[in-house]
Amino acid sequence: MRLPGWRLALLVVCLLAPATLSAEDRVGPFKHAERSVRSRDFDQQHLRLDLDINWADHSFTGVARHTLTPFKPLDSLTFDAAEMEVRHAWLLAGDEKGQKKELNFEQRKEQLVVRLDRSHPAGESLTVAIEYLVKDPEHGVHFVFPDQDEPDGQTMLWTQSEPEYARYWFPCFDSPTDRLTSEIFVKAPVEYLVLSNGRLLDTPAPVDGVKTWHWSQAKSHVPYLMSIVVGDFEKYEQRWRDTPITSYTPRGRLADAERSFADTPAMMEFFSRKIGVAYPWPKYAQICVDEYKWGGMEHTSATTLNLSTLHDAQAALDVSSENLVAHELAHQWYGDLLTCKDWGELWLNESFATFFATLWKEQDEGPEEAAWERFREEQSYLAEDKTYRRSIVNYRYDTPIKMFDRHSYPKGARVLQMLRFELGEDLFWKSIQHYTAANQHRTVETADLRRAIEDASGQGLNWFFDQWIYHGGHPEFHVDWRWDADAGQVRVHIEQKQKVDDVTPLFRTHLEIEVAVAGKEQLHRVLIEKADQTFDFPAAERPTRVCLDPSNWVLKELTADKSKQEWLDQLQHDSHLVCRAQAAEGLAEFVKDTDVVAALAQAAQQDPFWGVREEATKALANARGDAARKALLQVLKEDQKSTVRQQAIASLEKYAHDDTRAALRAAIADDASYKTVSSALEMLAKVDRAHCADDLLQALERPSHREQILKAACKGLAEIKHAAAVDRLADMLEHPLTFDRRLAIAQAIVKFKQKHDGATQRLRPLLASQRQDLRLAAVQALAETGDEKTVGPLTDLRAAEKADAVVKEIDKAIKKLNEAAKK
């Protein structure tokens, strides 16, 4: 499963995190008593679901037929079952007559206990059928109904079962410990498509406008991977070898499909070749659905994706779905074919998918793009590490969803990259292939991976897994060096500065050290295994620079004693992009010096890699002076990479000048990138507060991907406290709008924090929206209006609202409005 927006979220976490945390606070949401893999009383072998959807009241009836065998004599069966009304339970006979015996049952909070007719011995095959009703549950299944104000809205149903939400739409043993085969029969209106796992076996002729779809998953998977999606979709069809690949978009969005999914067959070929096990399922489908709260979910052979996976050609200047598509495809092996046995072992799913997504970038876009992606993965993990630290394998989570963090995604991916570095290419891929082949169609734990690697490579790796997987943290290296002219040597001194405790160990790792002498880079590989070590290397002349781990193989924090001259040499001459980026950051403390400004300006405009240009542009933010300003304006005007232009805009904040204002207006008018236009609008409100209102008001009408420009214009208008802006936004709500546009306007009104009768009148109808995000935004906006008459509608909504997030905001809004009324 891929969570949306994780890099931005982590940046916020990093900025807000305290500099130091107590040992107790550092463990975060991992204080639960040590858990164990969940025990099972029976083995689920096959599950058949028969589902009949009632669109009118957001419900469906279902019959779940479980074929299972007890591990021990049992006179009852306990299933996970939440927010469903169980109507009948039967024991089915194994003969062709299909005789069934009614069984007693008891429903508990999230469990269903079915009383068998007698005690059945271990190993006996049983088939139990359960008839039930599900109506608009909190989790598991979601109905999408567009509001009448949405001209292009569609109706959909989708399910989401990870981590433990399968129990909300069918009774089962809802744990990744158990694998089973499955089949799903779904009745749906004839105009709708139904997508599910495995192979489509049958769609008989419709009866009274209703078609029954029969999907069969013949190879085992775990319950959370079961899925259905129902709605009106168009197909983008491809093929890999004999495997059909179909990507589904809501009707009207097919033109955007190729932009997001064109490379799927090439990814499948690449992954099959590297993993050594061909794509294992009879088909591959990707389907984009509305109101999906995750980035994507790797349901077996049928990935579900957020609607934002689709974007227009202009948005493609800023965003790409390649990484998401590759991540979810990699899960078809790691997560589906092999599944973590417990959420405490989640890295075996998520770290592998993250690693392989970046590996695809390495294959498709080249090693430098992959190196930069891994550098950003490192930074995202380090941001989270400032808030809490844990071992990657961890059985002390309070709820499973807490395991879906940066330790399980980017940190684990970097650990796999370090394993690649330690073993070398040949042994690493031999090990990965052996692990996958030996454990396919199984639930796995980290010991399975370690044993497979040791069997394939011959290398003992307890030390590696102990420090990186079963402990937390990372090495914090400090490096300094000196040149001994008489000995013709450079002496490099490396310390591990991290505090060693029960969580964080002293690390052992190989490292590469680059020594640059007379314009040539010499690379030395050393073994770090102590807190303080010194290494001597030949150097006939004084080195111009020494760089630790120039290819950034090792996850770490790094500080170094370097002069301005060494940083300049590193920025201007190092062949490794991460070293040049680090030099740009290191030179920020010398940014008042003219030679440093000149070097950073040159790097910002001429470095061959965009990530280094971006870092150099960032370093110029505090430089002051015409040279820096002119360099930033040149970057904004000419750089081909939109993110670099956006950084140039951010760095211009302290350069309030007529040229700056003119350049920002030129970007608003002419830049092809939605995000760059948005950045320019927000910056114009900072550097031209008195004269930017017309620019911002005009931008309210400009369409963009996910309404980025509208949001930026609203943010700017709120910053300058424009008196008439809320009038304009309230008037816009009077007209038919897309969901994204209405949501953006409602969220924008929150920022103005002012009482406004017109806005209040137009926001109140949004409380009845079918869309949770819109109800939430309306509640938050109404809380800022100060109109106590809103308390009644909010109270009514609270009585009917099921979403916890909305209920919490309603309570906050009512409290705020009541307090305002007393003043």
N, C-alpha and C positions, 0 to 999 in steps of 0.2 A: 504494500500500500504506500502510495506517495502522498505526503501532506503538502498542501499548497502554501506558497509564499514563505518557505522556511528560511531563506537567507535574510530577507528583510526582517522577519520576526526575530531572528537571532541578533541582527544588528541592534535592534531596539533593546533586547535583553542585555547585550553587552554594554550599551551606553548607560542603562539604568542600574546595572549591577554594582553593588558596593565593592570597593577595592579589596577588602579582606572579609572573610567570613569565618565564623567559628567552626570548629570541627563538626559540631552537631548540625549546624545549618548547611554545611557543605554536602551532606548526604542527600538533600532534596527530598523528593517523594519516595525514598527508598529506605523507610524506617520499619517496615513491616517485619514481623518474625520470619525467619527463613522458611520459604515455601518448599514444597516438593512437587515433582511431576504428579499430576492428578491421577488418582487411582480409578480403575474401572471395574465394575461388577460384571459387565458383559462387553462383547465385541460386536460393534455395529458392522454388518457386512454389506447390506444393501438397503437403500431407502428409495421408495417411490412416493412422490407427491402428486396429488390431484388437486388442482387449484381452480376455483371458479370465482372470478373477480366481479364485485358489485361496485361499479364506478360511482353510483349515485351517493353512497354513504361511506366511501373511502374504506371499503372492507373486502374481505374475501373469505370464502369457506374453503377448508382444506381437509384432505384425508392423507395422513402420513402412514405408510406401511413399512414398518421396520422389520427386516430379517436380521436376526442376531443370534449369538450363542453365549450362554453364561460362562463365566470363568469358574463359578462355584455354584452349588445348588441355590436356586432362587425361587421365592414364592411371590416376589414383587419386582417391578422394574421402575427405576427412578430416572426420569428424563428432565432436562432443562426445558422450561416452558414459561414464558413471561408475557403478561398482558394479552392472554388469549382465553377464550371461553371454550373449554373442552366439553363436548356434547356426548360422545360415546367412545368406548374403547372395546376392542374385540381381540380375541385370539383366533387367528385364522388357521384352518386345517390345511395340511399340505397336499390334499388330493385335488383332483380336477373339479370337484363339485364346489369347491370354495366355501365350505361350511365355516361358520364363524360362531364363536361363543362370546356372549356379552361379559365384560369384565367390570368390576368395580374400580373406582379410581378416586384419588384425592388431589385437589389442587392446592398448592402452597404458593408463597409469594413468587418465586421464580422456578418452581418445580412442579412436576406432575408425577405422582406415584400411582402406578397401575398395579392392582392386585391380581396376580395370576390365579388360575383355577386350582393350582396345586404347586407343590415344589417341583421344579424342573431341574434335572441334573446338569452338571457342567458338561459343555460340549454339545448339548441338544440344540438343534436348529429350531428357532421359534420365529413366527411372523405375527406381529402385533400391529393392528390398525387403530388409528386415533383420528376421530373426526373433531374438528375444531373451527372456531370463528376468530378471525383477527380483524380488528377495526381501528384504524388510524393509530398504531402504536407509537411509542416514543422513539423507538429504534427499529432497525431491521428492514422495514419496508416503507417506502415513501411514495405518495401520490402527488403528482404535479398537475395542478389545475390553474390555467391562466385566468387572470381577472378580466372582466369585460372591457376594461380600458386598454388592454394589450391587443393591438391589431394583429400581431403575428404569433400570439401565444398558442401553445400546444398542450395536449394532455399526455401524460406519461405515468408509468409506474416503474420503479426500480428498487432493487434490494441491496443491502449492504450488511454483511454479517461479521466482518472482522472488526474488533477482535472476538467478542462473544455476544453478537447480536443475532445469530441464527435462531436462537431460542425465542426471538420475538416474532418470527414468521413460520417456524415449524418446530415441533417438539423433537429433541434429539439429545445426545450426549455432546454438549457444545464445548468441545475442547480440541486443541490441535493434536492431542495424543492418539486419536483414533482415526483411521482411514476407512473409507467405504466407497462402494460404487453407488450410483444414483441415477434416477430418471425422473423427469418432471413432465406432467401433463398440465397444460394451461388452456383454459377457455377464455377467448378474448374476441372483441368485435372483429368482424371480417376485414375491416380496413386497417387493422393494426398488425404490426409485426411482433413476434415474441422471440426473444433470444435467450438461450440458456447454454449450459455446459454440454460439451460433447458433440454428438452427431444428431441431426434432425432425422428422425425415423419416419414420421408420418404426419400428414396434415389432411385428414379426411374432409370430404365436402362439407361446407358450412351448413348449419342447421339454424334456421331463424336468425340469420345474420351473425351467427357465432361460429368461430372456427376453433378446433382443438389442436394444439401443437404438442408434439411428443418429442422431447429431447432425451437422449440417453448418454450418460457418462460411463463408459464401459471399463475404464481404468480408475483405480482408487484415487481419492482425494479426501481432504478433511472437510467437515461441515461448513466452516466459514468460507469455503471457496464456492459453495453453491450459489446460484444467482438466477434471477429472471429480470429482463427488461421488456416492457411492453409500451408500444407507441407507434407513431407514424414516422418512419425513417426512410432515407434513401441510401443506396449502396454505392460504395467505391470498391471495386473488385480487383484483386491481384492474385498472384499465385507464386508459391515457392515449391519447386519440384512438383510433387503431386498434392501438395497441401493448399486448399483454398484459403485465401486471406480476404476477409470482407470487413471494411470499415464503414460504420453506419453514422450518418449525420441526421439531425432533425430535418424534416422536409424544408427545402429552401436554402440549406447550407451546404449542399453537395459541392459547390464550386470551391469551397475552402478545404475540402478533404485532401486533395493531392498535396497541398502545401504542408500538411501535418503528417501524412501517412505514406508518402511516396517511397521512403527508404525502408519500409518494414520488411520486404523480402530480402533486401541486402543485409539487414540486421540479423534476420533469421539464419541466413547462410553463414554469416560471420560467427554468430554465437554457436551454431551447431558444429562448426569446424573447430573453434577454440575449445569448446567443452568436451568434444569427442562423443557426445550423445546427440543424435539428431532431434530436432523439435519433436516432442513426444505425443502430441495430441492430433486428432483427426482433422481439425480446422483451427484457424485463429481468427477471432473476431475482435474488433475494437468498436465501442459504441459510446457516443457522446450524449450525455443526458443533462437536463436542466436541474438546478437547485442541488447539485451534488457538492457536498461539503469537503470532499477530499480531492486530491489531484487526480488520482487514478487508483484502481483496485484490480488486482490480478486474478479475477475469477477464472477458474480453469477453462482454458481455450476461449474465454469470452471476457476480455478486459472491459471494465466500465471506466469512462473518463469524464472529467469535468467538461462542461460546454466551452470553457475558455481554452481548451485544447485547439479549438478552431479559431483562426484569426485571418484577417484580410492581408493583402500584399503589403500594405503600408505598415501594419503592425509588425510584420515580419522583420522590419528593420530593427526592432527592439526585442522581440520575443521569438522563441523557437520552441516547438513541441518535441524536438528530437530527443532530448534527454528524458522527458517523461515517457515517450513511446518506447524508448530503449529500456528504461527502467522496468516498465510493466512487462515487456516481452521477456526480459531476463528472469523475471519472477516465474515464468512458465516452467523454468527448470528449478530455480531456487526460491521455494515458497510453495510450489504446486507439485512438481515431480518429487522433490525433497522438501519436507516441511519441518520447521522447528517443532520439537516435541513439547515445548513449554514456552510461554512468552518470555521467560527469563533467558531463553536462547534465541531471541528474535533476530540477533545479528546474522544468523545463518540464512535468514530470508533477506533482510533489508540491506545489510552491508554488501552482500553479494550482488544484489540488484543495482545498488549505487556504484559498486566497482565496475560492473559490466557496462553500465550506461556510460561511464567515463572512458572505458576501454573502447566503446564504439566511437566516441569522439576522437580518440587517438587514431583509430582506423580511418575514420571519415574525414576529419579535418586536420589531422597531423599531430605530432608529438607536442608541439608548443601549446596548442589549444588545450590538449589534455593536461599538460603540466600546469597551466593556469587554472583549469577546473579543479585539479587536486589541491592547488594552493588555496583556492576559495573554500574547498571542503575543509581544509585544515583550519582556516580562519573561522568558519562557522562552528566547528566543534570547540575551538578555544573560547569563543564567545559564551557558549553554554557552560564550559568548564569554570567560568568565573562565577557562575551561580550555584552549581553543585558538581560534584565529582563522584563517579561510581565505576565499578567494574563493568565491562561490556556484558559478560554473562552475570546476571543478577537475579536472584530469586526473592528479593525483598521489596518488590514493587507493591504499592498499595492497591492499584487497579492495573489491569493489563495495558490500558491505553497509555500509561505513563512510560512504558517501554519504547514508545514510538518517538524517540528523541534523537538528538545529534550524536549520542554515543552509539546508537544502533544503526544510524545511517552513515554520515561521513566519517566518523572516527573508525568504525569497523572497516569501511572501504579503504581507508588509509592503512589500516593494519594488514589487509590483504596485499596492498601495494608493497608494504615493507617485507612481507613474506616473499613476494616476488623478487625483491632485491636480495634478500638473504639466500634464497635457493638458486637464483638465476633462472633465466627463461625456460630452459628445457625441463629442469626438475620441477619448477613451479607448475607448468602446464601438464606435465605427466601426473603430478599429484592431484590437481583439480579434476582431471579426467578420471582418474581412479576413484576419487571420492564420489563423483557423480554417478559413475557406472555401478559402483558397489552399493549405493544407497538409494537408487531410484525406487519410487513407490514406497518409501519408508518415511517415518518420522525420525528426525535426527537430533543429536545433541553434539556439542563441541568435541567431545571425546571421539566421536565417529570421524570428524574431520581430522583431528590430530593423528589418529591411528592410520587413516588412509594416506596422509602425507608421509608419515614415517615409513609405511610399507612401500610406497612408491619411490621415495627419495633416499631411503636409508639413513636419513638424518634424525637424530634425537631432538625433539623440539619442545620438551617440557618447559624449558626455560623461557622460550618465546611465548608460549601460551600463558604461562603463569604471570608474566609481567604485563602483557598487553591485553589479555582476555579476562583473567581472573583477578587482576588488580586494576587500579584506576590511574588516571593522570598520564603524564608524559615527561620526558626529560626536559629540563630547563638548562640549556647549555650556555655557558659564558666562555668566550674564546679570546685569547690575546696571543701575540707572537713577537718575537724579536729575531733579528738577523745577526749571526756571528760571522763577521767578515773573515776573521783569522781561520775559523774552521770551515768556512764555505758552507754554512748550514743555516737553515731557518728552524727555529725552535717554536713549535705550536703548543700552547698550553690550553687544555680543555677541562672545564669543571662542570659537574652536574650540581646545580644550585637548588633543585627542588627539595622541599622538606620531605624526608622519608618517614613514613608512618605506616599504620596498618593498611591503608588504602594505596598509597603511592610508594613504589619501590625505587631502589637504585637500578637503573636500566643497563642492560647489556645490548649493544647493537654495533654493527659495522657502520662506518661513516666514510664518506669520501671527503677529502680535503684538497681544494684547488690552490695551487701556489703559482702565481703569475710572475715570471721572470723574463725580462727582455722581450716582452710582447708575446710570450708563449705560455700557455696554460698547462701546468703539470698536475695530473690527478693521482692522488695517493689514497689507498683504501686502508683503513685502520680499524681495530676492534676497540670499542669503548666498553669497559666493564668495571671501572672504578670511579669514585667520586672526583678524583683529581689525577689527570694523566698528561704527560708531555711526550711529544713526538718530534724527532729530528729528521729533516729532509735536506738533500743537497740543494744548494743555491749559490752559484758562483757570483751572482750579483744580488743586491738588495731587492727582494720582491716588491712589486708595485701594489700587490694586494694578496690577501689570503682569504679564501671563502670556504666556510664549512657547509658541507652537504649541498653543493651548487645545483644539483638536480632535484633537490627537495624530496629525496626518498623517505626520509625519516620524519615522523610526526614529532614536533618539538616546539619549544619557544627558544629563541636565540638572541643573545645580546653579545656585543663585541666592542672591544676598545679599538676604535678606528679614527684616524685623523681625517680632516676634510679632504686631503689629497688622495687618501686611499678610497674614500667614498666616491670622489670624482672619477678616479680611474675605473672603479667598478661600474659606475653608471655608463661611462663612455665606451668601455672596451670589453666587458665580460660577455662571453658567448651565451651565458645562461640567463634566461629571462627573469627568473625569480631573483637572482643576484642583482640584476639591474633594478628591479622593482624595489628590493630592499635598500638599495643605494639611494633611490629617490626618496624613500622614507627617511633614511639616515641623514640625508642632506637638509631635511627640514629645519634642523637646529642651526644651520649655517645660512639660512635663506636671506639674511640681510646682506650677505656678501655678493658683490657684483659678479664674481666669477661663478659662484654657485647659481645665481639667477640665470646667467647665460647658459650654463650647462643644463639646467632643468628646462629652460625654454627650448634648447636644441632637442633634448630628449622628448619633450612634449610634442614637438612638431615632426621629428624625424625618426624616432626609434621604430624599428621594423615591426615590433609587436604592440598591438593596441593596449594591452594591459599595462605595459611599462609607460606608454604615453599617458594613460589615465593616472597612474601613480605620480608621474612627474607633474602633470597638470594639477593634481591635488596638492602637491608640495608647494606650488606657486601661490596658493591661497593667501599666505601670510607674508608674501615677499614685499608688497607695496612697490610703487614706482612705475614709471612708464614702460620700462622694458618688460616687466612681468605682465602688466596689463595688455600690452600689445601682443605678447605671445599668446595669452589666453584668448584674446579676440581672434587671433589668427587660427587657433585651434578650433574655436567655435565655428568659424567660417569655412574651414577647409577639411577638417578631419573626416574621413570616410566612415568611421565607427560612431554610431549614435551615442553609445555610453561615454565615449571620450568627450564628445560635444556637451553632453549633460554635465560631466564633471567640470568642464570649462565654465559652464554657467554657474555651478555651485561655487567655484573658486572666485568668481567675479563679485561676490557679495560685498567685499570691502573695497571695491573699486567703483564707487559711485561717480560716474563721469559721463559726459554727453556721448562719447563713443560707445560706452557700455550700454547705455539706454538705447542707442540707435541699433546696436548689434542685437540686442534682445528683441527689439521690434522686428528686425529683419528675420530673425529665427522664427518668431511667431507667424510671420507672413509666408515664409518660403521654405522652412525646413520640412522635409518629408516625414520626419519621425514624430509620431504622436507624443512620445515621452519627452523629446527635446522641446517641442512646442509647450508642453505642460510645464517643464522646468523653467522655460523662459518666462512664462506667465507668472509663476510663483516668484521668480527673482525680480521681475519688473515691479511687483508690489513692494519689494524691499528697497529697491534703489530709486524708484520714481513714484513714491506714494501719492504725491499731490496731483499727478497727471496720468495715472494708469487706469482710471476707472473705465473710460470708454473702451480701452483695449480688452479689459476683463469682461465687460458686459457683452461686447461683440463675440467673444469666444464662447459664451454660454450656448450659442446655437450651433457650434461646430461639432459634427459627429466624430467619434474616435473609438478605438477599441476599448471596451469596458468603461467608456465615458471618462477617459483620462483627462481630456482637455476641459470638459465641464467641471470635473472635480477640482482641477488646478485653478480654474477661473473663480470658482466659489471660495476656495481657500484664500486666494488673493483678495477678493472682495471682503471677506470676513476680517482679514488682517488690516485692511485700511478702514474697516468699519463703515462701509458704504451704506448710507441710510436707505436708499431705494432698492437695494439688492434683494431684500426679502420680498418686496412687492413683486419684483420680476420673477422670482422663483415660484412664488405662490401662484402667479398667473400661469406659469408654465404647467403647473399641476392640473389646470383646468382642461387641458387638451389630452387626447390619446397619446400615450407615450410607451416606449418599450419598458420592460421591467428594469433594465439597467439604468435607464435615464430617470425613471421615477425614484428608484432607490438612491441614485446619486444626489438628486435634488433634496429628498427627505434627509439624507445624511448631512447635506450642506447646511440646511436650516439650523441644525444643532450648533454649528460653529458660530452662528451670529449671537446666540444667547440673548435674545430680546423678545419682548412681548409683541405679538402681531396677530390681530384678529383675523386677517385674511388668510394667513398661514395656518392658523388654528383650524379654521373652517375647512380648509382643503386637506389638512393632515388627518382629521378625524375619520374620513371614509377609509383611509389606508389601514385602520385598525381591523377592518373586516377582510383584509386581503387574504387570499389563499396562501400567499408566500410568506414564510416565516421571517425572512430577512427584511421584507418591507414592513411587516408589523413591528419588528424590533426597531427599525429606523424611525417609524412614526411615533412609537412610545418615547424614544429618546428625544426626538424633536419637540414633542408636546410638553415634555418635562421642562424645556427651556422657555416656553411661551409665558409661563406664569399665570395662566388662565385656570382658575380653580374649577370652572365649569367642565373642565376635561376630566376631573376625578371620577365622575359618574361613568362615562364611557370606558375609562381605564379599569374601573372596578368590574364592570360587566365583562370586559375582555379577560380579566384575570380568572373569573369563574369558569370560563370555557377553555382557556389556554392550556395546552399540554407541554409545550416546549419550555424546559427549565430556564433557558437563557432569556426568553421573553418574560416569563413570570418574575424573574429577579429584576429585570429592568422596569416592569410595571410597579413593583413594590417601591423601588427607588424613586420613580416618577411621582407616585402618589404622595410619598413622604415629602418630596421636594415641593410639590404644589401646595400641600397643606401648610407647610412651614411658611411659604411665601404669602399665603392668604392671611396668616396671623400677623404679618408685619404691617 
